[in-house]
């Protein structure tokens, strides 16, 4: 099994707001991220796939194909957009996983890592990691 | 509005935050001879010590809360690490701190000390890992006694 990671960057703006919360709760829970005019980040996305190395091509996955899928499913959808539905970095990682996982056929999606800033990132390993975690506990 | 993301909110995510602090240390054991200290620790045994800009990474995990979209409130994590870790170690001589009275302040031992502080005191999410970059060329990780899964 070999793991391969490809990076991409996109920029988007967002603000955190849950309509179920009162304005006071939104301010207390989300702090400055609740500013209704929104704010932006340059996000860095790392997509890690895993698989056996194809004996003929020597590839885990065709990088061109992976790049195209990332461009179409993630960057075209998110770059320079205003994100809604409480777009925390945790939820962004989950949404990106959900967009990519069904489109990959040659390799298996292993991890989605989203950097909101160089000092803050979220890793998501999919639903299966949750199942494995609950088995251990 | 129960869309895919709402279904996903019980899923587990891992959040990592980076912090920086500066401290000095000297790698030395009183119960080793001068020659043994020199052989074991090399230039890190220089008598006046030396310093590093340490880069600390704290990784926590948990289910993503359906209401907030968060593993835990980042402000709480930042406040905890600032008051309980950074204020303890930043601009200090590690050798003079009580936790290193009988332990050599290698970055391995520093990882374990910080892991114990966060594990004991920060209860809003599960602590996965403490990782410290001592320089750009070397880093250390501690995931607890049981080894962890990362």
Boltz contact constraints between the chains, C-beta under 6 A:
constraints:
  - contact:
      token1: [A, 18]
      token2: [B, 67]
      max_distance: 6.0
  - contact:
      token1: [A, 29]
      token2: [B, 68]
      max_distance: 6.0
  - contact:
      token1: [A, 31]
      token2: [B, 75]
      max_distance: 6.0
  - contact:
      token1: [A, 85]
      token2: [B, 5]
      max_distance: 6.0
  - contact:
      token1: [A, 86]
      token2: [B, 69]
      max_distance: 6.0
  - contact:
      token1: [A, 88]
      token2: [B, 69]
      max_distance: 6.0
  - contact:
      token1: [A, 88]
      token2: [B, 70]
      max_distance: 6.0
  - contact:
      token1: [A, 90]
      token2: [B, 13]
      max_distance: 6.0
  - contact:
      token1: [A, 90]
      token2: [B, 64]
      max_distance: 6.0
  - contact:
      token1: [A, 90]
      token2: [B, 69]
      max_distance: 6.0
  - contact:
      token1: [A, 90]
      token2: [B, 71]
      max_distance: 6.0
  - contact:
      token1: [A, 91]
      token2: [B, 5]
      max_distance: 6.0
  - contact:
      token1: [A, 91]
      token2: [B, 69]
      max_distance: 6.0
  - contact:
      token1: [A, 93]
      token2: [B, 13]
      max_distance: 6.0
  - contact:
      token1: [A, 94]
      token2: [B, 8]
      max_distance: 6.0
  - contact:
      token1: [A, 95]
      token2: [B, 5]
      max_distance: 6.0
  - contact:
      token1: [A, 98]
      token2: [B, 4]
      max_distance: 6.0
  - contact:
      token1: [A, 119]
      token2: [B, 18]
      max_distance: 6.0
  - contact:
      token1: [A, 120]
      token2: [B, 17]
      max_distance: 6.0
  - contact:
      token1: [A, 121]
      token2: [B, 16]
      max_distance: 6.0
  - contact:
      token1: [A, 122]
      token2: [B, 13]
      max_distance: 6.0
  - contact:
      token1: [A, 122]
      token2: [B, 15]
      max_distance: 6.0
  - contact:
      token1: [A, 123]
      token2: [B, 14]
      max_distance: 6.0
  - contact:
      token1: [A, 124]
      token2: [B, 13]
      max_distance: 6.0
  - contact:
      token1: [A, 127]
      token2: [B, 11]
      max_distance: 6.0
  - contact:
      token1: [A, 130]
      token2: [B, 11]
      max_distance: 6.0
  - contact:
      token1: [A, 130]
      token2: [B, 12]
      max_distance: 6.0
  - contact:
      token1: [A, 133]
      token2: [B, 12]
      max_distance: 6.0
